[in-house]
Amino acid sequence: MVRTKVRFWEYNWLGSSSLAIQYWKLYRIVNEKNMTMAEIWDGENLKCTFTRTVDSNLEEQWWEVVQLASTINFSEEEDSLVWLFASNGIYSFQSLYMVVRGIKPIFVSAIWSLKIPPRVQCFLWLLSKNKVLTRDNLSKRRKVEDTSCLFLL
């Protein structure tokens, strides 16, 4: 069941990623990027227009999207936010910490090949080496009264 207020292209309603990611070449040229399921799909037709002519490769992808849309069953339930990293669906600092703690940098050298600003590359490198000047890291260099995180309430 899909809720009627869910965005057709941007929301992850099918599979492991949104249609915008799965069908990026189509998404780039579609005019109705921010439309909801109910606005785009009427139960029979997918109401999308494109900024340019669709070639044969994109046409094949379009028919795949139409086929996916034909599987939509609407639900009138109210939309709600769900935190995917907790069994109860509710965000907590503890659940975020468990997610972040589990992230281990694998290809630190790949940071330098990313097409991002150098300051972001440096920040990611410092982060991967646990050298970002957070209060706990500052306390290793000098006396810090409160080593708790500023963002934890």
Buried (B, 14 or more C-beta within 10 A) or exposed (E): EBBBBBBBBBBBBBEEEBBBEBBEEBBEBBEBEEBBBBBBBEEEEBEBEBEEEBEEEBEEBBEBBEEBBEEBEBEEEEEEEEBEEBEEEEBEEEBEEEEEEEEEBEEEEEBEEEEEEEEEBEBBBEBBEEEBEEEEBEEEEEEEEEEEEEEEE
